[in-house]
């Protein structure tokens, strides 16, 4: 059994299927001077890519994502296969010397490499590729791209919308982007070095003439020291007026700060928001007092990781026969909870986005009121169909860093017969509970099909369901808990005790080798309607998160505090803040792409859904994109959000 693969990819990864890197240059004799210059240039390139991610060469790359970003900063375009080669399951960090070794082995992609890869697709050799040809190759060969990734690539590349891609021009565009990344990394390195140089100089050297008199009334230098001027203490320029030194306080608090060294872009701004511990806050929740008399329906679901790190979940359709006041809640499902009244520390954030089905611009609302582990929404809805899209930021549901050292046995042998171990049986009971989305104690064919698709990538056709009906216990045409356990027992026996396929099943359901579900989060949705009986129907797995992100952008821009960023005409940052979460969105009103750095690395007790708190959002023309979702790392402690924003 194998889980579906939806790994991300770049065009350069396709060339690994059709050609080798046969154009690496043979080393030719050089003079000592030219070799030294080449070595220094390479070392500087390595430092720029490394420092842009971790700050300095004494730090370490601590994640696979950081390694990918550092290599991309140097013009490399690493595939998943290359990243897996250097960042294995046992990797804890990569230091600067190790990074340089990787750089020597992985050469930067050239235009010749890209052209050669495209020419294998261009059958008639006219320099163009149709969208259908490109889609077929990128989704079926090498590291397969998703439908959404291919669509975005085509939208960026096909400027005249003629259905064909001029791959020569496209390669040039790609390499221009690569050069831009390298340039930005070099500029960041130069800024850091300039700052360190100034910091190392003694205070006397930073004053105008170094005389003791100047140090009697110290002031920050407003400009770099100049040798052409020799002023006496009496000739000091007047200090800045108080109005220029003060900054209006607002919520969120915004402080304009000068950069420590010359910047290619305008001065950055800092947003600071201080929050008290979430666990100590008490929020008044607008739950109906007579909720017991309202019509109620409940469904379960689960958040899962795909192989590319994206999070998917179930999707639902809600039918309201009449207009009604509605109360919607969603919360994590904890199957083994000793004390139900005791709150869980730092629960996974779960949210439901409500969209009007079949309408454009159909975003209604989402469950943004938090009550303990629940996120709630109360609103009036007219009769009709609605899409309910579960969502989690990913701040707390993260990929595991390593497997437990001890592996729990899945099978045992008794009297020569293969049986399932007790821990594995208990885990199968939990999985059954998660799969039983309608909570009737049975698995319908639809529910079992979702399990089969998740664990093997295969649909349950009529023939497969007949096998289930003939061999395992059913009740009212649905699979019982015993039947589900027996099905897995049969798989273990057919494989003569080999548990490899059983571990694939468990892994795809988010379980680690200790049978702990650490890469998935089950949840429960409850719908209450005052005037009518709501109907909640499972629509399948929500694989395209574009609707969710678009809805979140709409909400943040409508509810958040807007601020036009300096140095970026028509670039607006929206900050939406609640007691338990802060979200930002960047709107680009201009006709060209915008890049905005959102550096939250100086925040206290904060976690982002991004791989790094220092994130640069690249926003297409006339589009809005999410910047950060921020949650407190520990809800029992104070948390402070500090974000330095700058248009690059």
N, C-alpha and C positions, 0 to 999 in steps of 0.2 A: 504494500500500500504506500502511496506517496502523496504528499500534500501538494496542492497546486502551487506552481511557482509564478509569482508576479514580480520578479526582481526588476529594479530599475536598471537603466542602461544608457550608454551614450553611443553615438554613431560609430565612434572609433572601436567599440567592442566588437562590431560586426566583422572587422577585418581579421580578427583572430580565427574566423572560420574559413577564410579564403586565401590568406597569405601570411607569410612569416615576416618578422622584421629583418629582411635581408639587406637593408640599405644602411646598416650601421657602419659608420665610417671606420676604416682601418687607421690605427694610430700612425701618423707620419712623423718623421724626425722634426724636432723643433729646437730652437735655441733655449737655453735655460731661462732667459727673460720671458719668452713667449709662453713657456710651460708654466712659469710662476704666475703670469698674468691670467692664464686660463684657469689655473687652480684657484686664484683669488676670486675670479669672477664666479666660478662654480660655488665656492664657499659662501660668497655674498648672496647668491641666489638661494642657497639652502637656508641661510640665516633669515632671509626675508620671508620665505614661506613658513618657517618654523616659528619665528617671533610673532608673526601676524596672528597666530592662533594661540600660543601659550605665553607670550609676553617677553621671554628671554631664553637664551640657550641653556640656562641652568635648570629650567623647568622641564617637564616631561609631557609628551603626548599621552593622554590617559584614556582615549577611546578610539574606536574604529572610525567614527565620524570625524574626529579631529585629524586623524591621519589622512583621511580623504580630502578634507579641506586644505590641509597643508600642502599635499601633492598638487591639488588643483591651483593653489596660489603660485606654483612654480611652472605652470604650463602642462603638467601631466594630466592625464584623463583616466584615472585608474578604474578598471572594471571591478565587479564584485570578486572575481576570481583572483585578481592581483591583490586586492585588499585582504582576502582570506589567507593569501600566501604569507603576508607579513603580520597580520593581526589574527592570531589563532586563539583557540579557547583558553590557552594557558598564558596568553600575553597580558601583562599587568600595565606596562607602560613602554614607550619607546623614547630613548634619549636622543640628544642632538646628533651624536656620532652615528648611531644606528639609522637615524633618518638620512644622513648623508650617504650611507651605504645603500639605502633603498633608492635614493636619487641617482646614484651611479648606475644601478641596474635597470631602472625604469626610465628610458629616454622620453623626452617630450614628443608629443604627436606632431608630425609635420603635415603640411598641405599635401605632399606627395603620398603620405600614408592614407589620408582621407580620400583623395582622388582615386587611388588604386582600389580602395574598398568599394567606392560608389560604382566604379567601372564594371565591377563584377555583377552589379544589378542592372546596369544600363545595357540592355541586350543589343539594341540597334546602334549604340555608340553615338547618339546625337547630342550628348551632354545634358540630357534631361531625364528625370525619373517621374513617372506618374505617382499620384498619391496612393493608388491601390498597390503598386509595386513596392513602394516604400513601406506601407503598412504591413504587407504580407511578410517582408523580410524582417522588420523590426519586432514583430510579434511572434515569429515562428522560429527564428534562428538566434544562436548565441544567447546572450542575457536578455531575455524577452522583455519588451516594454509593454506597459499597460495601454489600453485604448486611449485613455486620457492623456498620457505622456506623448503618444504619437500625434494626437490631435493638436496639442500645444506646440509641438515641434513644427508641424506643418503650418500652423497659423503664423508662427514667427518667420518662417522661411519663404512662404509663397506670397511675395509682396503684391503681385498683380492678380492673384486669385484666378489663375488660368488652369488650375488643376495639375500643374507640372512644377517640378523643382529643378532649378538650375543649380546643380550640385557644385559646380565650380565657384559660383558666387556664394553659395551657402557655406562652403568650406572657408572661404575668405572671411565671412561673417563670424564663423566659429573661432577662427584663429585671432581675429580682432578682439573678441571677448576674452580669449586666453591672455593676450598681451595686456589687456586692461587689468585683469586680475593680478598679473605679475607687476604691473606698474604700481597698483595700489599697495601691494605688499612692500615694494621697495620704498615707497613714500612713507609708509608706516614705520619701517625700519629707520629711515633717515630722521624722522621726528623723534623717535625714542633715543637715538644716539645724540641728537642735538640737545635733548632735555638732559640726558646724563652728563653731557659735557658741561652744561651750565651749572648743574647741581654740584659737580666736582670742583668748580672754581671757588676760591675763598671769597668771603663776603667783601673783602677790601677790593678784590679784582672786579666785583660786580658793581661797585659804586663808581661814580663818575670820575673822580680823580684819585681815589684811594687815600685821601687825607683823613687823619683822625677826626677832624672837625665834622666831616660828613656823617660819621657814625653816631654823633650825639643825638640826632633825631632821625632814626632809620625809617625809610619808606621804600615800598616796592618800586623797582625800576620800571618806568613806563615804557622804555625802549632799550634795545641793546646798548652797551657802553660804546662811546665814540671817542677815538683818539684825537679827532680834529678839534674837540672842544676842551677848554681848560677853565672850568667855572669855579669861582669861589663859593663857599657855603651860602653867602648872601644872594647869589644869583640862581638859587634853586627855583625851578618852575613852581608856580602855585599848585597846591594840592587840588585834587578833583573836588567839585562841589558835592555837598552831601546828597543831593538828588541823584547824582551819578553813581554814588556808592551804595545807595539803598535799593532794595528790590521789593516790589509789592508782594505781599503774601496772599496766596490764593489756595484753593483746594481743587486739584493737587498743587502743592507748593512748587513753583518754578524758579530756579536760580540761574541767571546767566553767568557763565564763567569763561574767562579767557583761557585759551589753550596755553600750555607751558612752553610750547615752541611753535614756530610758524607752521600754519596749516594751509593746504591747498583749497580748503573749503571754508565757509564762514564759521564763526565761533559757535561751538556747540551749546546746548542748553541742558540743564539737569532738572528732571522732575523727581521730587521726593515726596513719598507718602508714608507716614508712620501709622502702624496698625497695632492695636492691643491684641492679646492672645485670642484666637478664635474660640477656643474651648471655654473661655470665661464670658463670652458675649451671650446675651439673651435677646433673641429677635422675636418681635411680635408677628406671628404668622396668621394670615387671614383665612384660616381653615373654617369652613362653615360649622356653626354650632350644632346643627341638626344633620350632620354628615351621615349618621347611621340610617336615616330615612331616604338618602339619595340612592339612585341606581348605580351599581358598582360592577366593574369588570376588571380583571387582573390578567396580566401576561408577564412571562419571564423572557429574558434574553441574555446575551453574553457579549462582552467585548473580547475580541481575539486579535493577536498580532499576525500580520502576513509576513512573508519572508523578507520583504523589503523594509520592514519596520513600521508600516502603516497599520492603523487600528481599524478594524471593521466590526460591524455589529448587525443585529437583526433590524429589519425595517417593518413598520406596521401601517395599516390603514384603519382609520377610525370613521365610522358612519354614525351620524346623528340624524335621526328621523325628524326631529323638531329642534328649534332654537332652544338653547338652554344655558344656564350658568354651569360652568364646568370646573372641577377641582382635579388637577393632575399632579401626581407625585412619582418620583423615581428614586431608587436607592440601591446600593449594593446588596447582594444576597449572600449572607454568611451562613453556611450550612452547619458549621460546628462552632457554635457560640455558647459559651458556658453561661453567661449572664446576659440575657437579652436587654435588660434595663441599663447595663453598663455601656457607655458609648465607646466606639472603636477609635483608637488613636489614629489620626491622619487617614481617614477613609478615602478611597478612590472617589473622585468627583464624578458624578453621573448626572446627565442633563438630557432633556428631551426637547427637540426643536419641533415646533408645530407649523406646518405649511398647509395652505389651502390647496387641495388636490386639483390638478388640471388647470391652474391659473398662473399667469406670469406675475412676477413680483408678489408671490403668494405668502411671504413670510408673515406669520401672525405674532408669535411670541415664543419664548422658551422658559423653562423652569429655572428662574434665576433667584428665587427666594429659598434660602437654606434654613432647614429646621433639623438640627442634629446631622444625621447622615442623609436625610431626604433633601431633595431639591423640588420645589413646589411651584405651582402656577394656578391662579384663579382668574378666570376670564369668562366673558359671554361669547358664545359661538353660535352662529346661525346654522340652520340645518344644512347637511351636505357631507361631503367626504373630505377628510384631512389626512395628510401624511405625518406620521410621528417618526422622527429620526433621532435615535439615541446618540449621545455624543459624550465623550470624555476628552479632556484636554491632553492627556498623556503626561501631565506633571507628576503623577504618582503611579500610574500603570506604566512601568518601564520594562525594557528587555533585561533579563537577568545577566549578570556579569560573568557568572561561572556556575557550574553544576555542583551539587553537594558531593563530597568525597565518597559517602556511603550510598550504594545503590540498593534499593529495596527489591527483594526477589519477587517476581510476579507469579511464578509457578513453583509447585512442590510435587514430589513423587511419593505416593502412598500405595503400598502393595503393588508396585509396578505400574500404577495408573497416574497419569498427569492430572493434577488438579490446580486450581487457582489459589494463590496464597490469600490469607485473610486480609492483609492490607490492600491487596489488589481488588478483592471483592468489595471491600468498603469503598474504595475509590470508584468502582463501577457503579455502585449505588448512588454516589454523589453525581457522577456524570449523567446517570439516568434522570436524577432530579433536575439537573440543569437543562437537559434536552426536553423534558416534559413542560413545554412552554405554556400550555393552557392549564396545567396543574391538576389534571384529572387522574393522575396515577398511571397513565398508559402512554405509549408512544404511537402516534398516528404515522401513517406512511409518510406524510409531509415532514413531520418532526424527525423521523428516522432518516429521511432523505437528506436533511440539512446536516445531520451527523456524518452521513456517508460522503457527502460532497466535501465537508470540512476535512475529513481524515484521509480520503483517498482521491478526491477530485472527480469522482464518478457518480452519476445519477443512479437512483434506484429505479430501474425500468421494470416492466411487468414481470419479466422472467425472474429478476432478482427478488422481487417481492413474493413471488410464488414460492421460491426457495425458503424464504422466511416463514411464510404461512404453513408450509409442509413440515418444517423441522423444529419450530420453536413455539413456545406457549403464547397464544393470543387471547384476548378478551374483547368482545364487541368489535372484532376486526383490527385491534390495535395490539402492539407488542407489550407484554408485561415485563416487570422488572426481572423476574426469573428467566423469561425468554431472552432478554437482553444479556444477562449474565451467561447463560448457556451458549449464546452465539459466540461470545469471546472465548469461552472454554473450548468450543469446537475449533476455533482458530488456533489456540495453543496446542491442542492435540494433533491437528492436521500438520502443524509445523514441528511435531515431535519435541515439544518443549522449548523450541527456539523462540525467544521473546522479542526479536528484532522488530517484527511488524506490530506487536503490541505496544512497544515503546514509541513507534511512529504515531500510533493512535493517541497515546497519552500526551506526547509532545505537541501534537496538533491541537489538543484540547487545553494546552497551557500548563501541563504538569512537568515538574522536574524529576530527577532520579530518586528523590526522597518522597515522591508522590504528593508533593505540595503544589497547589495551583498558583504559581507566581507569575505566569504570563497570560493571564486571562482574568476577567472580572464579570461574574454573573450579576444580573440586576433584576429588579422587579418594578414593573410599571402598574400603577393603580389609577383608574379613571372613574370619577364620580360625576354623574350628571343629575341635575335637580329635576328637569322636566321630562326626560325621556330615557329609554334604555340604550346606552351606547353599545356599538358593536366594534370589537377590535380584532382585526384579521391580520395574520402574518403575511407579509409580502415577500419574504426571502431575506437574503443577506445584502446589506447595504455596502456595496464595494466602492462606489464613487462618492467621495466625501465633498465633492464640489458644491452640492446643494447646501450641505451643512456649513461649509466655510462661508459661502455667500450669505446665508442667513445670519451667521454670527457677525459678519462684517456690517450687515444692515443694522443689526441691533446695536453694535458698539458705536456706529456713526450716528445713530439716532439718540442714544442715551448718554454717550460719553462726552467728556469735555474736549472741545476742539481747540487746536492751536496750530496756526500756520508756522512752519519751521523756517528759520532764517536761512537765507542762501538757497532756498529751493522754492522758486515761485510756483504757486499752485500745488504745493505739497503740504498736506494737512495731517497732523497726528491727532488721533482720538484716544483718550484714556478713560476707560470705564472701570469704576472701582466699587466693590462691595466689601462687606466685612470679611469675606473669606477668599476673595479672588480679585485680581487686577488683570484686565485685558486691554491690549492696544491694537489699533488698526491704522494703517497708513493709506491715505487716499491721494492718488496722483491725478490731478485735473489737467495736467499738461499733455501735449501730443507726443512726448518722448518718454522713454523709460527713466525711472528715478531710483536711486539707491540711497537708503537711509540707514545709518548705523544706529542701533538701539543697544547700547552697552549698559547692561544691568549687573555687571560683575561686582560692583561695589555695594550691591544690596545685601541686607542682613537677613538670614533665615528665610531665603526665598528659593523656590524651584521653578524653572521654566519648562514648558513643553518642548522647547528647542534643545538641541544637544549642548548648546553653550549659551550662557547668559549674555555673552557679547555676540549679537546677531545682526547681520546686515540684511534688511528687507529690500529685495529688488521688485519694484512695482511697475507693471506694464502701463503704457499710456492709458489714461482715463479709466483706471481700475483701482480697486481697493483690495488690500491684502492684510492678513493678520500679522501683527508684529510679535508680541509675546502673550502667552497666557501665563500668569504668575500665581502660584499658591504658596502659602507658608510651608516650609519644610517640616516644622514642628508646630502644631497648632496650640500647644501649651505655652509657647513663648511669643514674645513681641516680635513683629517682623517689620522691616523697613525696606521699602521699594525705592531704589535710586536708579534712575535711567538717564544716561547721557545720550542725547539725541543730536545727530549731525547729518546733514545732507552731503553725500560724497560727490 
